[in-house]
Amino acid sequence: MSGIYIHIPFCKQACYYCDFHFSTSLKKKDEMVMALAKEIRLRKDEFADEVVETIYFGGGTPSILPIADLNMLIGQVYENYSVAENPEITIEANPDDLSEERIIELSETKINRLSIGIQSFFEDDLKLMNRAHNAAEAKKCLEIATKYFDNITADLIYGIPGLSNEHWLQNIQTLLDLNIPHISSYALTVEPKTALQKFIKKGLVPQPDDAVTHEQFLILVDILEANGFIHYELSNFGKESHFSLNNSAYWLGKKYLGIGPSAHSYDGTNRSWNIANNAIYLKSLAENKLPSETETLTITDRYNEYIMTGLRTIWGVSLDKIETEFGENMLHYLLENAQRHLDNEKLILENKVLRTTKKGKFFCDGIASDLFYLNLEE
């Protein structure tokens, strides 16, 4: 299984918390779409032996593209790659872009999965984050989308300053009432150089409270699991058969190709990334050049990445895989360093697979860092 990610680097406005690569100027949008199509063609040899099972439009805000552009880019993938019979094709969309007419248009394309950036159903939260939609648009677009799409995921953010547990419960319940089959939920993170960080430094917005954030995470897990969702990755919950195939491929170490400025790729041994600069990206593609850098992952890199991704998921870390790919010494190292987390019940070892427990899930990134190896000899 392999996937293709297409980064659309444009947004109507900047969310205060976002540190992804995007531009709010749409002047070069048409030129960018043609450059994306060219990169798809130029890189086809990299996937000559692969079957593409997922295509994912991320960003940025892909839903601002005209249907014709989306169809053209999908068509370029089909023309230049071997594509599975029923691939998962996802587009990230904001509620303000999803009128009923637009949703119907999307449903008539090969796109079969919507990822909708709701974040909250309360106006105060949306204004604090500078989202482009309002609460009424958030609910209405979901009500309409469920009529035309079976496979929908919605994003929610917890730990927002001023977000009460009562409002958090209402956010979750709204998605449950609408029968949304997949929910991605993230703690509000204060990233460097974002507007949110500046507002907090100036005292205009309170710092997110870690204790409240943890409490709201536990509320989320309890409610969704009680309603038949599987907590298959730290930030992702899906009903049976509604896991994100695209994201699961990342966590399971599958190959993927990243198209567009700032997009990352992985072939099992090497990781590459395109420059996060629209102007340079466009200039390079005009010259039939790929503006990317590549690094070959060391054994240490591959071990650490497997630990990090494995502990975030229900699939955990396989001791057999550790021994086979990294050696008996690394297996002993892992078990030795995992022991204190096993003792405090944040990790569990069953059937030769190491997983985080419900108690440990929220802390999985920190636990993983305790298990990283820093000086493995090549």
Protein Blocks (a to p, Z undefined) as FASTA:
>chain_A
ZZdddddfbdfbdcfkbccdcdfbfklmmmmmmmmmmmmmmmmmmmmmbccfbdcddedj
fklpcfklmmmmmmmmmmmpccdfbdcddddddfklmcfklmmmmmmmmbfbdcddfkpa
cfklmmmnopabdfklmmmmmmmmmmmpmbdcddddehiahiafklmmmmmmmmmmnopa
bdcdddddddehiaklmmmmnopaccddfklmmmmmmmmmmmmmmnopacfbfkbccdeh
iacfklmmmmnopacddedehiacdehjaccddddbfklmmmmmmnopacdddddddfkl
mmmmmmmmmmmpmnlpafklmmmmnojklmmmmmmmmmmmmmnopacceehiacddfklm
mmmmmmmmmmpcfkbcZZ
